[in-house]
Amino acid sequence: MKFVCDEMLGTLAKWLRILGYDTAYVKNMEDDEILKIAEKEDRIIITRDKVLAEKSEKALYIDEKDLEKQIEKVFKKLNLEIDEDKILSRCILCNTPVMSIKKEKIEGKVPEHVWKTHEKFWICPKCKRIYWMGSHWNDMEEKIKKIKDYQSLPL
């Protein structure tokens, strides 16, 4: 399942990418352009714009402002599941699938303490951002556990 989030849902788009979902994020775009992208790329529109949501049968209107509530709604309404193998498989900036990269190839491209204390790294082949499971990983794991709990709650 693929998504396109409008400019009011940038953080949600980032989290869907963290969870491995192919999620386009659009800014400064007219409704008709968003609808064309969704149709052409077979994406579900996720929006806080009620008018836009009403223009497509493949749209989910998000009225929640809290990120956790937004994620909960998306997972419940679209019956999504977390695939452990897909977590952190996409660049959170540009949505491109990331690739594993040998530690030796990124020396000097990450902070020295990161290079010395981590063994696994990933890189986005498009924007060249480098990823590793740093101190933020524990916070992300906690949020992912909460999302898994949403899956067991009734609608």
N, CA, C and O atoms as a GROMACS GRO file, in nm:
protein
  620
    1MET      N    1   0.084  -0.117   0.000
    1MET     CA    2   0.000   0.000   0.000
    1MET      C    3   0.089   0.125   0.000
    1MET      O    4   0.184   0.134   0.077
    2LYS      N    5   0.056   0.219  -0.088
    2LYS     CA    6   0.135   0.341  -0.100
    2LYS      C    7   0.047   0.461  -0.069
    2LYS      O    8  -0.075   0.459  -0.088
    3PHE      N    9   0.112   0.567  -0.020
    3PHE     CA   10   0.039   0.684   0.024
    3PHE      C   11   0.096   0.812  -0.036
    3PHE      O   12   0.210   0.815  -0.082
    4VAL      N   13   0.014   0.917  -0.033
    4VAL     CA   14   0.060   1.053  -0.058
    4VAL      C   15  -0.002   1.138   0.052
    4VAL      O   16  -0.124   1.144   0.066
    5CYS      N   17   0.083   1.204   0.130
    5CYS     CA   18   0.039   1.292   0.238
    5CYS      C   19   0.054   1.436   0.192
    5CYS      O   20   0.153   1.473   0.130
    6ASP      N   21  -0.046   1.518   0.225
    6ASP     CA   22  -0.036   1.659   0.188
    6ASP      C   23   0.050   1.734   0.289
    6ASP      O   24   0.094   1.677   0.389
    7GLU      N   25   0.074   1.861   0.262
    7GLU     CA   26   0.170   1.938   0.338
    7GLU      C   27   0.136   1.955   0.486
    7GLU      O   28   0.222   1.992   0.565
    8MET      N   29   0.014   1.928   0.525
    8MET     CA   30  -0.024   1.940   0.666
    8MET      C   31   0.011   1.815   0.745
    8MET      O   32  -0.009   1.811   0.867
    9LEU      N   33   0.063   1.713   0.679
    9LEU     CA   34   0.091   1.586   0.746
    9LEU      C   35   0.235   1.539   0.723
    9LEU      O   36   0.259   1.420   0.701
   10GLY      N   37   0.329   1.630   0.728
   10GLY     CA   38   0.470   1.596   0.706
   10GLY      C   39   0.526   1.498   0.808
   10GLY      O   40   0.600   1.406   0.772
   11THR      N   41   0.491   1.517   0.934
   11THR     CA   42   0.544   1.427   1.038
   11THR      C   43   0.483   1.288   1.024
   11THR      O   44   0.551   1.188   1.044
   12LEU      N   45   0.355   1.282   0.991
   12LEU     CA   46   0.292   1.153   0.967
   12LEU      C   47   0.359   1.083   0.849
   12LEU      O   48   0.385   0.963   0.855
   13ALA      N   49   0.387   1.157   0.742
   13ALA     CA   50   0.455   1.100   0.625
   13ALA      C   51   0.590   1.041   0.667
   13ALA      O   52   0.627   0.931   0.625
   14LYS      N   53   0.663   1.115   0.749
   14LYS     CA   54   0.794   1.067   0.797
   14LYS      C   55   0.778   0.935   0.873
   14LYS      O   56   0.856   0.842   0.854
   15TRP      N   57   0.677   0.927   0.959
   15TRP     CA   58   0.658   0.805   1.037
   15TRP      C   59   0.610   0.688   0.952
   15TRP      O   60   0.646   0.573   0.980
   16LEU      N   61   0.531   0.714   0.852
   16LEU     CA   62   0.493   0.604   0.763
   16LEU      C   63   0.616   0.552   0.690
   16LEU      O   64   0.628   0.431   0.667
   17ARG      N   65   0.706   0.640   0.653
   17ARG     CA   66   0.833   0.598   0.590
   17ARG      C   67   0.917   0.519   0.688
   17ARG      O   68   0.973   0.416   0.651
   18ILE      N   69   0.927   0.565   0.813
   18ILE     CA   70   1.003   0.491   0.916
   18ILE      C   71   0.950   0.349   0.926
   18ILE      O   72   1.027   0.254   0.944
   19LEU      N   73   0.819   0.334   0.915
   19LEU     CA   74   0.756   0.202   0.926
   19LEU      C   75   0.762   0.122   0.796
   19LEU      O   76   0.710   0.011   0.789
   20GLY      N   77   0.826   0.180   0.694
   20GLY     CA   78   0.849   0.106   0.570
   20GLY      C   79   0.747   0.128   0.461
   20GLY      O   80   0.752   0.060   0.358
   21TYR      N   81   0.653   0.220   0.480
   21TYR     CA   82   0.552   0.244   0.378
   21TYR      C   83   0.599   0.350   0.279
   21TYR      O   84   0.651   0.454   0.317
   22ASP      N   85   0.579   0.320   0.151
   22ASP     CA   86   0.612   0.411   0.042
   22ASP      C   87   0.516   0.530   0.052
   22ASP      O   88   0.398   0.519   0.020
   23THR      N   89   0.569   0.644   0.098
   23THR     CA   90   0.484   0.760   0.126
   23THR      C   91   0.541   0.886   0.062
   23THR      O   92   0.644   0.938   0.104
   24ALA      N   93   0.470   0.933  -0.039
   24ALA     CA   94   0.507   1.060  -0.102
   24ALA      C   95   0.457   1.172  -0.011
   24ALA      O   96   0.355   1.158   0.057
   25TYR      N   97   0.529   1.283  -0.012
   25TYR     CA   98   0.489   1.400   0.066
   25TYR      C   99   0.492   1.520  -0.028
   25TYR      O  100   0.594   1.548  -0.090
   26VAL      N  101   0.380   1.589  -0.037
   26VAL     CA  102   0.370   1.700  -0.132
   26VAL      C  103   0.342   1.831  -0.059
   26VAL      O  104   0.267   1.837   0.038
   27LYS      N  105   0.407   1.937  -0.109
   27LYS     CA  106   0.389   2.071  -0.054
   27LYS      C  107   0.354   2.166  -0.167
   27LYS      O  108   0.394   2.148  -0.282
   28ASN      N  109   0.279   2.269  -0.131
   28ASN     CA  110   0.244   2.375  -0.228
   28ASN      C  111   0.187   2.317  -0.358
   28ASN      O  112   0.229   2.355  -0.467
   29MET      N  113   0.092   2.226  -0.343
   29MET     CA  114   0.037   2.160  -0.461
   29MET      C  115  -0.116   2.171  -0.459
   29MET      O  116  -0.180   2.154  -0.354
   30GLU      N  117  -0.173   2.198  -0.572
   30GLU     CA  118  -0.318   2.207  -0.585
   30GLU      C  119  -0.380   2.067  -0.574
   30GLU      O  120  -0.316   1.967  -0.603
   31ASP      N  121  -0.506   2.064  -0.532
   31ASP     CA  122  -0.576   1.937  -0.515
   31ASP      C  123  -0.572   1.851  -0.640
   31ASP      O  124  -0.551   1.730  -0.632
   32ASP      N  125  -0.593   1.912  -0.757
   32ASP     CA  126  -0.594   1.835  -0.882
   32ASP      C  127  -0.460   1.766  -0.907
   32ASP      O  128  -0.456   1.654  -0.958
   33GLU      N  129  -0.352   1.832  -0.871
   33GLU     CA  130  -0.219   1.771  -0.888
   33GLU      C  131  -0.201   1.653  -0.795
   33GLU      O  132  -0.147   1.550  -0.834
   34ILE      N  133  -0.247   1.667  -0.672
   34ILE     CA  134  -0.238   1.557  -0.574
   34ILE      C  135  -0.322   1.439  -0.622
   34ILE      O  136  -0.279   1.324  -0.613
   35LEU      N  137  -0.441   1.468  -0.672
   35LEU     CA  138  -0.528   1.362  -0.723
   35LEU      C  139  -0.463   1.288  -0.840
   35LEU      O  140  -0.475   1.166  -0.850
   36LYS      N  141  -0.395   1.362  -0.927
   36LYS     CA  142  -0.326   1.299  -1.041
   36LYS      C  143  -0.213   1.208  -0.994
   36LYS      O  144  -0.197   1.098  -1.045
   37ILE      N  145  -0.136   1.255  -0.896
   37ILE     CA  146  -0.027   1.172  -0.841
   37ILE      C  147  -0.084   1.044  -0.782
   37ILE      O  148  -0.033   0.935  -0.807
   38ALA      N  149  -0.190   1.059  -0.703
   38ALA     CA  150  -0.252   0.941  -0.638
   38ALA      C  151  -0.301   0.842  -0.742
   38ALA      O  152  -0.282   0.721  -0.727
   39GLU      N  153  -0.363   0.892  -0.847
   39GLU     CA  154  -0.415   0.805  -0.952
   39GLU      C  155  -0.301   0.738  -1.030
   39GLU      O  156  -0.301   0.617  -1.049
   40LYS      N  157  -0.206   0.819  -1.074
   40LYS     CA  158  -0.096   0.768  -1.157
   40LYS      C  159  -0.010   0.666  -1.083
   40LYS      O  160   0.033   0.565  -1.140
   41GLU      N  161   0.016   0.692  -0.954
   41GLU     CA  162   0.105   0.606  -0.876
   41GLU      C  163   0.032   0.508  -0.785
   41GLU      O  164   0.095   0.440  -0.704
   42ASP      N  165  -0.100   0.501  -0.798
   42ASP     CA  166  -0.184   0.412  -0.717
   42ASP      C  167  -0.158   0.432  -0.567
   42ASP      O  168  -0.124   0.338  -0.495
   43ARG      N  169  -0.174   0.558  -0.523
   43ARG     CA  170  -0.152   0.594  -0.383
   43ARG      C  171  -0.284   0.634  -0.317
   43ARG      O  172  -0.375   0.687  -0.382
   44ILE      N  173  -0.293   0.607  -0.190
   44ILE     CA  174  -0.404   0.655  -0.108
   44ILE      C  175  -0.366   0.794  -0.057
   44ILE      O  176  -0.257   0.814  -0.006
   45ILE      N  177  -0.457   0.888  -0.072
   45ILE     CA  178  -0.434   1.023  -0.024
   45ILE      C  179  -0.465   1.028   0.125
   45ILE      O  180  -0.571   0.983   0.169
   46ILE      N  181  -0.372   1.082   0.201
   46ILE     CA  182  -0.395   1.107   0.343
   46ILE      C  183  -0.385   1.257   0.362
   46ILE      O  184  -0.282   1.318   0.332
   47THR      N  185  -0.493   1.317   0.412
   47THR     CA  186  -0.501   1.462   0.414
   47THR      C  187  -0.578   1.515   0.534
   47THR      O  188  -0.660   1.446   0.593
   48ARG      N  189  -0.548   1.640   0.569
   48ARG     CA  190  -0.627   1.711   0.670
   48ARG      C  191  -0.724   1.806   0.601
   48ARG      O  192  -0.795   1.883   0.667
   49ASP      N  193  -0.728   1.801   0.468
   49ASP     CA  194  -0.815   1.886   0.388
   49ASP      C  195  -0.942   1.807   0.353
   49ASP      O  196  -0.940   1.717   0.270
   50LYS      N  197  -1.052   1.844   0.419
   50LYS     CA  198  -1.176   1.770   0.400
   50LYS      C  199  -1.225   1.775   0.255
   50LYS      O  200  -1.277   1.676   0.203
   51VAL      N  201  -1.208   1.889   0.191
   51VAL     CA  202  -1.252   1.905   0.052
   51VAL      C  203  -1.172   1.810  -0.039
   51VAL      O  204  -1.230   1.743  -0.125
   52LEU      N  205  -1.042   1.804  -0.019
   52LEU     CA  206  -0.960   1.712  -0.098
   52LEU      C  207  -1.001   1.567  -0.072
   52LEU      O  208  -1.014   1.489  -0.167
   53ALA      N  209  -1.022   1.532   0.052
   53ALA     CA  210  -1.061   1.395   0.086
   53ALA      C  211  -1.191   1.354   0.018
   53ALA      O  212  -1.209   1.239  -0.020
   54GLU      N  213  -1.283   1.450   0.003
   54GLU     CA  214  -1.412   1.421  -0.059
   54GLU      C  215  -1.402   1.406  -0.210
   54GLU      O  216  -1.496   1.358  -0.274
   55LYS      N  217  -1.290   1.447  -0.269
   55LYS     CA  218  -1.272   1.438  -0.415
   55LYS      C  219  -1.224   1.301  -0.462
   55LYS      O  220  -1.219   1.274  -0.582
   56SER      N  221  -1.189   1.215  -0.367
   56SER     CA  222  -1.135   1.085  -0.406
   56SER      C  223  -1.194   0.974  -0.318
   56SER      O  224  -1.212   0.991  -0.198
   57GLU      N  225  -1.223   0.862  -0.382
   57GLU     CA  226  -1.267   0.745  -0.307
   57GLU      C  227  -1.150   0.681  -0.234
   57GLU      O  228  -1.168   0.605  -0.138
   58LYS      N  229  -1.029   0.712  -0.279
   58LYS     CA  230  -0.909   0.655  -0.218
   58LYS      C  231  -0.838   0.763  -0.136
   58LYS      O  232  -0.722   0.796  -0.159
   59ALA      N  233  -0.913   0.817  -0.038
   59ALA     CA  234  -0.855   0.920   0.048
   59ALA      C  235  -0.898   0.895   0.192
   59ALA      O  236  -1.007   0.844   0.219
   60LEU      N  237  -0.810   0.932   0.282
   60LEU     CA  238  -0.839   0.922   0.425
   60LEU      C  239  -0.824   1.061   0.484
   60LEU      O  240  -0.717   1.122   0.478
   61TYR      N  241  -0.932   1.110   0.541
   61TYR     CA  242  -0.932   1.241   0.606
   61TYR      C  243  -0.884   1.225   0.750
   61TYR      O  244  -0.936   1.142   0.824
   62ILE      N  245  -0.787   1.305   0.788
   62ILE     CA  246  -0.731   1.304   0.923
   62ILE      C  247  -0.767   1.435   0.991
   62ILE      O  248  -0.718   1.541   0.952
   63ASP      N  249  -0.851   1.428   1.092
   63ASP     CA  250  -0.882   1.551   1.164
   63ASP      C  251  -0.803   1.561   1.295
   63ASP      O  252  -0.800   1.666   1.358
   64GLU      N  253  -0.739   1.453   1.334
   64GLU     CA  254  -0.658   1.451   1.456
   64GLU      C  255  -0.533   1.537   1.438
   64GLU      O  256  -0.472   1.538   1.332
   65LYS      N  257  -0.496   1.608   1.543
   65LYS     CA  258  -0.375   1.690   1.540
   65LYS      C  259  -0.257   1.619   1.603
   65LYS      O  260  -0.142   1.646   1.568
   66ASP      N  261  -0.283   1.530   1.695
   66ASP     CA  262  -0.179   1.455   1.766
   66ASP      C  263  -0.124   1.344   1.676
   66ASP      O  264  -0.201   1.266   1.619
   67LEU      N  265   0.008   1.337   1.664
   67LEU     CA  266   0.071   1.238   1.576
   67LEU      C  267   0.029   1.096   1.610
   67LEU      O  268  -0.005   1.019   1.520
   68GLU      N  269   0.030   1.060   1.737
   68GLU     CA  270  -0.006   0.923   1.773
   68GLU      C  271  -0.149   0.890   1.733
   68GLU      O  272  -0.177   0.779   1.688
   69LYS      N  273  -0.239   0.986   1.747
   69LYS     CA  274  -0.378   0.965   1.706
   69LYS      C  275  -0.388   0.953   1.554
   69LYS      O  276  -0.468   0.875   1.502
   70GLN      N  277  -0.306   1.031   1.482
   70GLN     CA  278  -0.304   1.021   1.335
   70GLN      C  279  -0.259   0.883   1.292
   70GLN      O  280  -0.322   0.820   1.207
   71ILE      N  281  -0.150   0.836   1.352
   71ILE     CA  282  -0.098   0.703   1.317
   71ILE      C  283  -0.200   0.596   1.351
   71ILE      O  284  -0.224   0.505   1.272
   72GLU      N  285  -0.261   0.608   1.467
   72GLU     CA  286  -0.363   0.512   1.509
   72GLU      C  287  -0.477   0.507   1.408
   72GLU      O  288  -0.522   0.399   1.370
   73LYS      N  289  -0.524   0.622   1.364
   73LYS     CA  290  -0.634   0.626   1.268
   73LYS      C  291  -0.595   0.561   1.136
   73LYS      O  292  -0.671   0.482   1.081
   74VAL      N  293  -0.476   0.594   1.086
   74VAL     CA  294  -0.431   0.535   0.959
   74VAL      C  295  -0.425   0.383   0.971
   74VAL      O  296  -0.473   0.312   0.883
   75PHE      N  297  -0.366   0.334   1.079
   75PHE     CA  298  -0.352   0.189   1.094
   75PHE      C  299  -0.486   0.119   1.110
   75PHE      O  300  -0.507   0.012   1.053
   76LYS      N  301  -0.578   0.180   1.185
   76LYS     CA  302  -0.708   0.117   1.204
   76LYS      C  303  -0.793   0.123   1.078
   76LYS      O  304  -0.847   0.021   1.034
   77LYS      N  305  -0.804   0.241   1.019
   77LYS     CA  306  -0.893   0.259   0.903
   77LYS      C  307  -0.844   0.182   0.780
   77LYS      O  308  -0.925   0.133   0.701
   78LEU      N  309  -0.713   0.170   0.764
   78LEU     CA  310  -0.659   0.103   0.646
   78LEU      C  311  -0.612  -0.039   0.676
   78LEU      O  312  -0.556  -0.107   0.590
   79ASN      N  313  -0.637  -0.083   0.798
   79ASN     CA  314  -0.603  -0.219   0.840
   79ASN      C  315  -0.457  -0.254   0.810
   79ASN      O  316  -0.426  -0.358   0.754
   80LEU      N  317  -0.368  -0.163   0.850
   80LEU     CA  318  -0.225  -0.181   0.826
   80LEU      C  319  -0.160  -0.267   0.934
   80LEU      O  320  -0.211  -0.278   1.046
   81GLU      N  321  -0.050  -0.325   0.897
   81GLU     CA  322   0.031  -0.402   0.992
   81GLU      C  323   0.176  -0.359   0.978
   81GLU      O  324   0.218  -0.310   0.873
   82ILE      N  325   0.249  -0.379   1.084
   82ILE     CA  326   0.392  -0.347   1.080
   82ILE      C  327   0.468  -0.471   1.037
   82ILE      O  328   0.453  -0.579   1.096
   83ASP      N  329   0.548  -0.455   0.935
   83ASP     CA  330   0.637  -0.561   0.888
   83ASP      C  331   0.775  -0.528   0.944
   83ASP      O  332   0.839  -0.432   0.901
   84GLU      N  333   0.819  -0.606   1.040
   84GLU     CA  334   0.948  -0.580   1.108
   84GLU      C  335   1.063  -0.564   1.009
   84GLU      O  336   1.155  -0.486   1.034
   85ASP      N  337   1.058  -0.637   0.899
   85ASP     CA  338   1.166  -0.632   0.801
   85ASP      C  339   1.167  -0.501   0.721
   85ASP      O  340   1.266  -0.470   0.655
   86LYS      N  341   1.059  -0.426   0.727
   86LYS     CA  342   1.051  -0.302   0.649
   86LYS      C  343   1.077  -0.176   0.732
   86LYS      O  344   1.092  -0.067   0.676
   87ILE      N  345   1.083  -0.190   0.864
   87ILE     CA  346   1.110  -0.074   0.948
   87ILE      C  347   1.246  -0.017   0.912
   87ILE      O  348   1.344  -0.090   0.899
   88LEU      N  349   1.250   0.113   0.894
   88LEU     CA  350   1.372   0.187   0.857
   88LEU      C  351   1.430   0.142   0.722
   88LEU      O  352   1.551   0.146   0.701
   89SER      N  353   1.342   0.100   0.632
   89SER     CA  354   1.389   0.056   0.500
   89SER      C  355   1.381   0.167   0.396
   89SER      O  356   1.425   0.149   0.282
   90ARG      N  357   1.324   0.283   0.434
   90ARG     CA  358   1.309   0.394   0.341
   90ARG      C  359   1.374   0.519   0.399
   90ARG      O  360   1.379   0.535   0.521
   91CYS      N  361   1.423   0.605   0.313
   91CYS     CA  362   1.478   0.732   0.356
   91CYS      C  363   1.364   0.818   0.410
   91CYS      O  364   1.262   0.835   0.344
   92ILE      N  365   1.382   0.872   0.529
   92ILE     CA  366   1.274   0.953   0.586
   92ILE      C  367   1.265   1.090   0.519
   92ILE      O  368   1.165   1.160   0.536
   93LEU      N  369   1.367   1.128   0.445
   93LEU     CA  370   1.365   1.257   0.375
   93LEU      C  371   1.305   1.249   0.236
   93LEU      O  372   1.220   1.330   0.199
   94CYS      N  373   1.349   1.149   0.156
   94CYS     CA  374   1.306   1.147   0.016
   94CYS      C  375   1.227   1.022  -0.023
   94CYS      O  376   1.185   1.011  -0.138
   95ASN      N  377   1.205   0.929   0.069
   95ASN     CA  378   1.121   0.811   0.048
   95ASN      C  379   1.187   0.700  -0.033
   95ASN      O  380   1.123   0.598  -0.059
   96THR      N  381   1.311   0.715  -0.072
   96THR     CA  382   1.381   0.613  -0.150
   96THR      C  383   1.421   0.496  -0.059
   96THR      O  384   1.462   0.520   0.055
   97PRO      N  385   1.411   0.372  -0.106
   97PRO     CA  386   1.460   0.261  -0.025
   97PRO      C  387   1.610   0.277   0.005
   97PRO      O  388   1.688   0.308  -0.085
   98VAL      N  389   1.648   0.256   0.131
   98VAL     CA  390   1.788   0.268   0.170
   98VAL      C  391   1.860   0.135   0.146
   98VAL      O  392   1.798   0.030   0.134
   99MET      N  393   1.993   0.144   0.140
   99MET     CA  394   2.075   0.026   0.116
   99MET      C  395   2.180   0.015   0.227
   99MET      O  396   2.228   0.115   0.279
  100SER      N  397   2.212  -0.107   0.261
  100SER     CA  398   2.320  -0.130   0.356
  100SER      C  399   2.451  -0.082   0.293
  100SER      O  400   2.472  -0.096   0.172
  101ILE      N  401   2.539  -0.026   0.376
  101ILE     CA  402   2.668   0.020   0.326
  101ILE      C  403   2.776  -0.024   0.424
  101ILE      O  404   2.756  -0.020   0.545
  102LYS      N  405   2.890  -0.064   0.371
  102LYS     CA  406   3.001  -0.107   0.457
  102LYS      C  407   3.055   0.012   0.536
  102LYS      O  408   3.067   0.123   0.486
  103LYS      N  409   3.087  -0.016   0.659
  103LYS     CA  410   3.136   0.086   0.751
  103LYS      C  411   3.255   0.163   0.693
  103LYS      O  412   3.265   0.284   0.709
  104GLU      N  413   3.344   0.093   0.628
  104GLU     CA  414   3.465   0.157   0.574
  104GLU      C  415   3.433   0.266   0.472
  104GLU      O  416   3.509   0.362   0.457
  105LYS      N  417   3.320   0.252   0.403
  105LYS     CA  418   3.286   0.347   0.298
  105LYS      C  419   3.230   0.479   0.350
  105LYS      O  420   3.218   0.575   0.274
  106ILE      N  421   3.197   0.483   0.479
  106ILE     CA  422   3.138   0.608   0.530
  106ILE      C  423   3.229   0.678   0.631
  106ILE      O  424   3.188   0.775   0.694
  107GLU      N  425   3.350   0.628   0.647
  107GLU     CA  426   3.443   0.694   0.739
  107GLU      C  427   3.461   0.840   0.695
  107GLU      O  428   3.486   0.868   0.578
  108GLY      N  429   3.449   0.929   0.790
  108GLY     CA  430   3.460   1.071   0.764
  108GLY      C  431   3.330   1.136   0.719
  108GLY      O  432   3.322   1.258   0.704
  109LYS      N  433   3.227   1.053   0.697
  109LYS     CA  434   3.098   1.106   0.653
  109LYS      C  435   2.994   1.109   0.765
  109LYS      O  436   2.884   1.162   0.748
  110VAL      N  437   3.030   1.051   0.879
  110VAL     CA  438   2.946   1.056   0.999
  110VAL      C  439   3.035   1.102   1.114
  110VAL      O  440   3.158   1.096   1.103
  111PRO      N  441   2.976   1.149   1.223
  111PRO     CA  442   3.060   1.189   1.336
  111PRO      C  443   3.152   1.075   1.380
  111PRO      O  444   3.114   0.958   1.375
  112GLU      N  445   3.272   1.110   1.423
  112GLU     CA  446   3.372   1.009   1.458
  112GLU      C  447   3.324   0.912   1.565
  112GLU      O  448   3.347   0.792   1.555
  113HIS      N  449   3.256   0.964   1.668
  113HIS     CA  450   3.208   0.875   1.775
  113HIS      C  451   3.102   0.777   1.722
  113HIS      O  452   3.092   0.664   1.772
  114VAL      N  453   3.026   0.818   1.624
  114VAL     CA  454   2.927   0.728   1.563
  114VAL      C  455   2.999   0.619   1.485
  114VAL      O  456   2.964   0.501   1.495
  115TRP      N  457   3.099   0.659   1.409
  115TRP     CA  458   3.174   0.561   1.329
  115TRP      C  459   3.243   0.459   1.420
  115TRP      O  460   3.251   0.341   1.385
  116LYS      N  461   3.293   0.504   1.535
  116LYS     CA  462   3.364   0.414   1.626
  116LYS      C  463   3.271   0.322   1.704
  116LYS      O  464   3.310   0.211   1.740
  117THR      N  465   3.148   0.367   1.730
  117THR     CA  466   3.060   0.290   1.819
  117THR      C  467   2.949   0.213   1.748
  117THR      O  468   2.872   0.144   1.815
  118HIS      N  469   2.939   0.222   1.617
  118HIS     CA  470   2.835   0.150   1.543
  118HIS      C  471   2.898   0.066   1.432
  118HIS      O  472   3.003   0.100   1.378
  119GLU      N  473   2.830  -0.044   1.401
  119GLU     CA  474   2.880  -0.134   1.297
  119GLU      C  475   2.792  -0.138   1.173
  119GLU      O  476   2.840  -0.165   1.063
  120LYS      N  477   2.662  -0.110   1.190
  120LYS     CA  478   2.568  -0.118   1.077
  120LYS      C  479   2.527   0.021   1.034
  120LYS      O  480   2.490   0.106   1.116
  121PHE      N  481   2.533   0.043   0.902
  121PHE     CA  482   2.495   0.171   0.844
  121PHE      C  483   2.415   0.147   0.717
  121PHE      O  484   2.431   0.045   0.651
  122TRP      N  485   2.330   0.243   0.685
  122TRP     CA  486   2.250   0.240   0.564
  122TRP      C  487   2.263   0.375   0.497
  122TRP      O  488   2.286   0.477   0.563
  123ILE      N  489   2.248   0.377   0.366
  123ILE     CA  490   2.258   0.502   0.293
  123ILE      C  491   2.143   0.512   0.193
  123ILE      O  492   2.100   0.411   0.136
  124CYS      N  493   2.096   0.632   0.172
  124CYS     CA  494   1.997   0.657   0.068
  124CYS      C  495   2.073   0.679  -0.062
  124CYS      O  496   2.154   0.771  -0.070
  125PRO      N  497   2.047   0.597  -0.163
  125PRO     CA  498   2.120   0.613  -0.289
  125PRO      C  499   2.083   0.742  -0.363
  125PRO      O  500   2.156   0.786  -0.452
  126LYS      N  501   1.971   0.803  -0.327
  126LYS     CA  502   1.929   0.925  -0.396
  126LYS      C  503   1.985   1.050  -0.329
  126LYS      O  504   2.054   1.129  -0.394
  127CYS      N  505   1.956   1.070  -0.200
  127CYS     CA  506   1.998   1.194  -0.134
  127CYS      C  507   2.127   1.177  -0.052
  127CYS      O  508   2.179   1.274   0.002
  128LYS      N  509   2.177   1.054  -0.044
  128LYS     CA  510   2.305   1.020   0.022
  128LYS      C  511   2.303   1.036   0.174
  128LYS      O  512   2.409   1.035   0.237
  129ARG      N  513   2.185   1.049   0.234
  129ARG     CA  514   2.178   1.054   0.381
  129ARG      C  515   2.219   0.919   0.437
  129ARG      O  516   2.182   0.814   0.383
  130ILE      N  517   2.295   0.921   0.545
  130ILE     CA  518   2.343   0.799   0.609
  130ILE      C  519   2.265   0.778   0.738
  130ILE      O  520   2.241   0.872   0.815
  131TYR      N  521   2.227   0.653   0.762
  131TYR     CA  522   2.149   0.617   0.880
  131TYR      C  523   2.223   0.514   0.963
  131TYR      O  524   2.303   0.436   0.912
  132TRP      N  525   2.196   0.517   1.094
  132TRP     CA  526   2.247   0.417   1.188
  132TRP      C  527   2.151   0.414   1.305
  132TRP      O  528   2.071   0.507   1.322
  133MET      N  529   2.157   0.311   1.386
  133MET     CA  530   2.069   0.299   1.501
  133MET      C  531   2.133   0.368   1.620
  133MET      O  532   2.196   0.305   1.705
  134GLY      N  533   2.115   0.498   1.624
  134GLY     CA  534   2.174   0.580   1.729
  134GLY      C  535   2.086   0.589   1.852
  134GLY      O  536   1.996   0.506   1.872
  135SER      N  537   2.111   0.689   1.934
  135SER     CA  538   2.039   0.705   2.060
  135SER      C  539   1.890   0.727   2.040
  135SER      O  540   1.810   0.695   2.128
  136HIS      N  541   1.850   0.781   1.926
  136HIS     CA  542   1.709   0.804   1.897
  136HIS      C  543   1.632   0.673   1.873
  136HIS      O  544   1.509   0.671   1.877
  137TRP      N  545   1.705   0.564   1.849
  137TRP     CA  546   1.641   0.436   1.817
  137TRP      C  547   1.551   0.388   1.930
  137TRP      O  548   1.443   0.335   1.904
  138ASN      N  549   1.593   0.406   2.057
  138ASN     CA  550   1.510   0.362   2.170
  138ASN      C  551   1.375   0.433   2.171
  138ASN      O  552   1.272   0.370   2.197
  139ASP      N  553   1.375   0.564   2.145
  139ASP     CA  554   1.249   0.638   2.139
  139ASP      C  555   1.160   0.588   2.025
  139ASP      O  556   1.039   0.576   2.040
  140MET      N  557   1.223   0.559   1.913
  140MET     CA  558   1.148   0.509   1.799
  140MET      C  559   1.089   0.372   1.829
  140MET      O  560   0.975   0.344   1.792
  141GLU      N  561   1.165   0.288   1.896
  141GLU     CA  562   1.116   0.155   1.933
  141GLU      C  563   0.992   0.165   2.021
  141GLU      O  564   0.896   0.089   2.004
  142GLU      N  565   0.994   0.258   2.115
  142GLU     CA  566   0.879   0.277   2.204
  142GLU      C  567   0.755   0.318   2.124
  142GLU      O  568   0.646   0.266   2.148
  143LYS      N  569   0.772   0.409   2.032
  143LYS     CA  570   0.659   0.454   1.950
  143LYS      C  571   0.609   0.339   1.861
  143LYS      O  572   0.489   0.324   1.841
  144ILE      N  573   0.700   0.260   1.809
  144ILE     CA  574   0.661   0.147   1.725
  144ILE      C  575   0.583   0.044   1.808
  144ILE      O  576   0.488  -0.015   1.758
  145LYS      N  577   0.622   0.022   1.932
  145LYS     CA  578   0.547  -0.069   2.020
  145LYS      C  579   0.405  -0.019   2.041
  145LYS      O  580   0.311  -0.098   2.041
  146LYS      N  581   0.389   0.113   2.057
  146LYS     CA  582   0.254   0.170   2.073
  146LYS      C  583   0.172   0.148   1.947
  146LYS      O  584   0.053   0.118   1.954
  147ILE      N  585   0.236   0.165   1.832
  147ILE     CA  586   0.164   0.146   1.706
  147ILE      C  587   0.119   0.000   1.693
  147ILE      O  588   0.008  -0.026   1.647
  148LYS      N  589   0.203  -0.092   1.734
  148LYS     CA  590   0.164  -0.234   1.731
  148LYS      C  591   0.042  -0.258   1.819
  148LYS      O  592  -0.044  -0.340   1.788
  149ASP      N  593   0.035  -0.185   1.930
  149ASP     CA  594  -0.080  -0.198   2.018
  149ASP      C  595  -0.208  -0.150   1.951
  149ASP      O  596  -0.316  -0.203   1.979
  150TYR      N  597  -0.199  -0.050   1.862
  150TYR     CA  598  -0.317  -0.001   1.791
  150TYR      C  599  -0.381  -0.113   1.709
  150TYR      O  600  -0.503  -0.118   1.693
  151GLN      N  601  -0.298  -0.200   1.658
  151GLN     CA  602  -0.348  -0.305   1.570
  151GLN      C  603  -0.443  -0.398   1.644
  151GLN      O  604  -0.530  -0.459   1.582
  152SER      N  605  -0.428  -0.411   1.775
  152SER     CA  606  -0.513  -0.504   1.849
  152SER      C  607  -0.637  -0.436   1.907
  152SER      O  608  -0.723  -0.503   1.963
  153LEU      N  609  -0.647  -0.303   1.893
  153LEU     CA  610  -0.763  -0.230   1.945
  153LEU      C  611  -0.878  -0.233   1.845
  153LEU      O  612  -0.854  -0.231   1.724
  154PRO      N  613  -1.002  -0.238   1.894
  154PRO     CA  614  -1.116  -0.231   1.800
  154PRO      C  615  -1.130  -0.091   1.742
  154PRO      O  616  -1.082   0.007   1.800
  155LEU      N  617  -1.196  -0.081   1.627
  155LEU     CA  618  -1.222   0.049   1.563
  155LEU      C  619  -1.310   0.136   1.648
  155LEU      O  620  -1.341   0.249   1.609
   0.00000   0.00000   0.00000
